[in-house]
């Protein structure tokens, strides 16, 4: 398998507005902007097919990208992606420039390892992955592609929380920016499987129901005729 190229090529666009963006999309282009690092906002367009290929790799979302614009390259991250709600198309992309001396806030995926060997599974439990990613704060050089979570020693009725994650050097959890207390969310747990018993409702005619039915019945009497 070939290595992932964390590189995208873009062209500067000069037309603004929804109409201009719609025209771009009709030519299989994706409108985009790049901003940040104290520089001006630049309007861009990218090839839709190449963008789709790049976004098919999970690591693209949590990696420093090399954005080539008219033979000039700059380091960026994906800040926002707008997708068509009805079609498999990318509508718009926001890129944020990064500086080596400025910390980033990025969502990084969690990679769970050891699930099959987890102690709690041998005790009859089932494993639940509660969150799939975490937001981290770090310098660009310290940005991890993912954070590994080892569940092999997790026992039945045990839970790993955010504070249990082993973070790379220089990486902090944004959730703990105001302290760990009340922010130590669960990440993964092992618990007994829930057994849902089907409730069988036995329909039996009650005595009261039978009596009520009997009272509702009327017997037609034949009246004697006057002769």
Secondary structure by P-SEA (a helix, b strand, c coil): ccccccbbbbbbbccccaaaaaaaaaacbbbbcccccccccccccccaaaaaaaaccccccccccccccccbbbbbcccbbbbccccccccbbbbbbbbccbbbbbbbbbbbcccccccccccbbbbbbcccbbbbbccccccccbbbbbccccccccccccccccccccccccccccccccccccccccccccccccbbbbbbbcaaaaaaaaaabbbbbbbbbcc
